[in-house]
Amino acid sequence: MSLSCFELGERMLPVEEARAAVLALVPGALPAERVALPALRGRVLAEDVLSPIDVPQNTNAAMDGVALAWPEAGPPAAGFRRVAEIVAGHGAGYALAPGECAGITTGAPLPDGADSVIMREQLHLETAADGEVRVRVEHPERVRRGQNVRRAGEDIARGAVALPAGTRLCAAELGLLASLGAPRAAVVRRPRVALFSTGDEVTAPGEPLPAAGIFDANRFALMALVEEHGGEVLDLGILPDRRDAIATALARAAAEADLVLSSGGVSVGDADHTRAALLEHGELGFWKIAIRPGRPLACGRLGERGVPFLGLPGNPVASLVTFLQFAAPLLAKLQGRDGAWPRRLSAIAEVPLRSREGRVDYLRGVYASDGEGRLVVRDTGAQGSGILSSMVQANCLIEIDDARGAVAAGEAVTIQPLFRLP
């Protein structure tokens, strides 16, 4: 059984142990709510969605042509007599007799007595003097009984699980819900994430930059990550290096949020007041992890509800990397998707990669498929934890475990793909 983060003391924690301790801060998913279909994008299902209908609802034509019952002995010498035209959205209302066929459009339900659809390109039509239309199949040897027919329920049968609980709803899932006629769905409430930056040197974008100042990049990057991972942001802004200001913000966050994130102020410096303020309103579990970048990371809980708190490092790359390793899995669990993050693939290193035994290194990397269809990866160059451009260039993190001192070119390595639109 894994230890609580409040039993771990001051020792340097392996990444997996630290991640397990963070996840143990919450028991499971947040409560469910019912949300209308147009507002469901990015939400996570709280319960299975059962199909109320067969999909497709009727056995129907997969293409334009004629519907008929294909005889075992082959087509009649005189061809098939076309007796009707059936278009999508309208039923035939009658059955075909042997030797009869009906013109049919894609998606139209097959009439009783039909089992196959022959595409128009394989047909030859002859019109007799009395107006009767005969249809001949030009290449009967190419016809198979049952071809070009979509059977009722072949995609999803009535009563079957169409989407399981824990599914994140994106474009395809929303289309599927709509195809079932579902106007709304039960989804997990979005986690509310309070976050703030700390430091007298941190300046809001748009304000004059002091000679000793830096612009607040972390808060905006973290807000975007929170939203990408399904959370709602409670932005508490930039807090000065004062214990009372940080304590006030933590008290508010403990009352309103499901997770609290800070950026900066968690190392051992004299001006790092976040840990001291945390002790006024909660408990501190651990603050040292065998990871690069991101070794100083404070984990604790706040207020009577025991709201999880993660004090992320102040260096921008370290802040993003530690969010992905610890906050993202916690947000997934709060939405009923325990184990969904981090996602991992295996790739071949194109170049030597530097690391050090005893810690997990997360290098910013670029992966692609080579000429043989293999995933290959290289780093983005300089890997300093303050080089935010290295995250901009990357489409993955290269995860080098704590047992490897280095990775040689040609060796396999683990990667965590990052979300990137082309």
N, C-alpha and C positions, 0 to 999 in steps of 0.2 A: 504494500500500500504506500502511495506517495505521501511525503510529508507535507503538511501545511507550510505555506511560506513563512509563517510565524514561528516555525520550529527550526529554521535553517541557519540562524545566527549570522555571523559576519564572514563566513567562508566564501570563497570564489565558487560560484555554482556553474556546473556544465549547462549548456543551452537547453538540452531536453529536460533536465530536471527543473530548471527555472520556468520553462514553458508549462510543464505539468503543474507547478505550484501556482502560476498565474491562472490557469484554467480552473483550478480548484477553488478559486475565489467566488465563483458563481455556481449555483446548483444546476442550472439548465436554461431553457429558453424563457423568454419573456412572455407575458400573456398574449392571447390572440385578439384580433379585431377583424371585422368584415369590411372590406374595401371594394369600391366599385371598379369594374374592369379598366376604365381609362387611367386610373391612378395606381395600377398594380406593378408597373415596370420597376424591377429591382427588388421587389418585396419577396419574402420567403414564405412558402405555404406552411400553415400551422397544422394542417390535416390533409389526409389523402383526398384527392378529387376523383370521385367515381363518375363514370360516364352515364348520363341519363338516357342515352340513345346509342344505337349502333352507328359506327362511323366507318364507311358511309352508311346512311340510313337505309338506302335501297341498293340492290344489285344494279349496277349501271354501266354505261358504255365508257370505255377509256379513250375512245377516239370517234371521229365522225365515220359513218359508213352505213352498213345495214346490220340489223339484228335478226338472227335466225337460229333454228335448231339444226346443227350440223349432223347430217345422216351418216351412220356408220358405213354405208355402202358408197359414200361420196355424193356429190351434187347431182340432182336430176338432170337428164339430158336437155330438157326444155328450160332449165334454169329455174330460179325461184320467182314466184309471183309477188310483186311488191304491192302490199295492200294498205299501207299506212305510212305516215311520217310522224316520228316522235321527237319532240324537242325538250331540252332541259327545262325542268320546272313543271312539266306536264306529264301525267301518266298516260299509258296506252288505253286502259279501260277495257281491254279485251285480250283474248289469247290468240296466238298464231297457230294455224293448222299446219300439218306437215306440208312442206313445199312452199310455204309462204315466208315472206320476210317483210321487215319494216325499215324504212330509212330512219336513222337515229343520229342525234348529235351528241357530242361529248358531255357526259354527266347525266344524260337522260336515263330514266329507269328502264330496264329491259322488260318487255312485255312477257306475260306468261307464255310458255312454250318455246322461248328463245334461250340459248345457252352460249352463244358466240357472237362476236362482232367482227365483220370483215371490213377492212378499211377501204375507202373509196378508190384508192389507187389500184386495188386488185379487182375492181368491178368493171363490167361492161353492161350497159343498159340498152335494151331494145324495146321500142314502143310499137305495139301492134296497131292495126287499123282501127280496132275498137277502143283504143286508148289504154289497153292493159300494158303495164310495164313489166318486163321480164329482166331479171338480174342474173347475169352469168359471172361466175368466179373464174378469172383468167388463169390463175395458178393454183388449182385446188390442192396440189401436193404440198403447198406451203401453209396450208390451213391446219390449225390444231383446235380440236373442240375445247371451248372455254377461253379461247384467246381474246384479248382486248376487253376483258370483263373485270370490273371491280366488284367483289362480292360484298354484300351487306355485312358490316361488322369486321371486315378483314383488317382494318387498321386498329380499331378499338371496339370491343364487344360491349353491349349494354351491361352495366354493372361492374365492369372491369376498372382497375385503378388506372386512370389516365395520367395522373401526375402524383407522385408520392409526396408526403409531408417532407419538408426540408428542401424542396426544389426552389431554386431562385428563379424568379419569373423574368425572362428576357423575351426577345421578339418571337421566337418559335413557340415558347410556352404560352404567351398571350394569344397568339393565333390559334393554338389548340384549345384554350379555354373558350375563345369566341366560337370556335367550330362546334363546341358542345352546347352553346346557347347559355353559357354561364355569365350572368350580368355582374357578379361579384364573387369574391373568394375570401376564405378565412386565412389571414396571414399573421405572422408574428409582428407585434408592435416593434417599430424601429427603435434600436437602442439610442438613448439620448447621451451624447458624449460632450461633456464640458471640457474645454481646453483653454490654456493660456500660455503665454511666453513670459519669461522672467528675465530681468537684467536691466540695470540703469543704462547700459550701452545699446539696448535694443530700441530701434526707432521704427515707427509705422511708415510704410511706403506712402509717399506724397508729402511727408513732413521734411523739413530741412535736416540733412544728415550732419550731426556734430562731428568734429574732427576725430573723436575717439569712438564714434558710434558705428553700428551696423544696422542695416535694414532687417526687419522681421520677416525672414523667408520661411522659417519653420512653421509658424502658425498657419500660413496659407497652404503650404504643402500638406500639413497634417489635416486641415479641414477637408481638403480634396480627398485624401485617403480615407477619412472617416465616411464620407459620402459614397466613395467607390465601394466601400465594404458594408454598405447598408445602414449606416448610422445617421442620426440627426445631430447637427452641431449646435452647441450652446457656447458661443464665443465670448470668453471673459477678457479678451484683449491682452495688453501688455501690462504686467505688474512690476512695480519697482522692486529693488533689492531691499525690501523691508518685510520683516517677519509678520507684522500686523496686517499689512496689505494682502500678503499671501494667505494668511490664516482666514481673513474675511472671505476671500474668494473660495477657499476650500470649504468653508461652512456653507456658502451658497450652493456650491457644486454638490455637496453631500445631500442637500435637500432636494435638488432638482434633477440630478443626472443618474444614469445607470453605470457610467464609467467616467473617470476623471483622468485627463492627461495634462501634464505640464511639459514644458520644453526648457531645459536648462535648470541650474540650481540644485543638482543632485550629487555633486562631487563633494570633496572634503574641504573646499576652500572656505575661508572665513566669511565670504559674502554669499555663500550658498545656503539660503534660509528655508528652502522648500521642505527639507527633511525635518527641521525644527518645527515649522508650522504644522506639518502633518501630525506630529506627536500631540499637538493641542486638540486635534479633532479626530484622531484615529490611531492607527497602529502602523508601524513600519516593520515589514518582514525582512527583505534583503535588499541589497543595493550594489552587489558586485557579481558580474557574470563573466565567464571565460569566453569572451566574444570580441571580435574586432570587425568593424567599429562598434562602440557602444558599451564598453565595460561598466561605467557607472549608470545603473538603472534602478531607481527606487520602486519597490513594490509594496503596497500596503492597502489599507481600507479605511474608509471615512464614515463618521457619523454612526447613528444607531442602526441604520440599515446595512452597514458594512459595505458601502459602495467601493468597488475596486478602484485603486489609484495606481497609475504608472507615471513615474517621473522620468521622462525620456532625456537623453543627453542633449546638450545645447548645440554641438556641432551638427550642421544640417544633414549630412549623409548618415551619421550615426542615429540621428532622430528618426529618419525614414526607415533605415534598416531595422532598428529595434521595434518600431511600430509594426512592420511586416512580420516580425518573428514572434511578437508577444501580444500586441493589441489586436491585430487582425484575427488570430485564432480565438481570442476572447470574444470579439464581436460576432464571429461565426457561431460560437457556442450560444451566445445570447439570442441568436436567431434560429436555433435548432439545427445547426449545421456543424456540430462537433466533429472535428477531424477533417473538415473541408479545406483547411489552410495550415501550413503552406503546401502549395502544389509543387511537385518535384518531377523532373525528367532527368535522363542521363544523356550526356554529350561527351564528345571527344575533344580534349584540349588541343587547340591549334598551336599554342605557344606554351612555353614553361610558365607556371604560375607559382608565385611566392606565397609561402604561408609559414606557420610556426606551430610545432606540436604543443598541445596543452590548451588550445583555444580553437573555436570555430571561426574561420575567416569567411567573410562575405564580400567577395570582390564584385565590382560592377562589370558586367560582361555583355557581349553581343553574340547571340547564337543564330545559326542559319543551317540550311541543309546543303551538304556538299554535292558534288556530281554523282556520288554513289547513293544518295538518299539518306546519308547519315547526318545526325545532328552534330555540328561542331561548334566550338565556342572559343572566344578569345576575350581577354580583358580589355577595358577601355583606356588603359594607360595608367597615369598617376592615380593612386587610390587613397589619397589623404581624406580624412573624414570631414574636412571643410570644403572639398572640391565638389560643389553641387552639380557642376557640369558633367561630372562622371555619371550621375544618375540620369541626366537628360540624354546622354549618349547610349545608355544601357537599355536592353530589352529583357535582361534577366539579372539575377544575382547568382554568382558562382559560389556554391557552398562547399568549403573544404573542411572536413571534419577534424576534430582535435587530435586524431592519431596520425595525421599526415603532416610532414614537415614541408613538403613541396609537391607539386604535380608536374611531371615531365610531359612534354609535347607527345601526343599520341595516347596518353592515358585517359581513362574514363573519369568523369567528374560529375557531381550532382549540380543541377541548375534549378533555380526557381524562376519561372517565367513571370515577367512583369506585364501589367496591362498596358498595351500601347495600341492606339489606332494608327494605321499607316498614313 
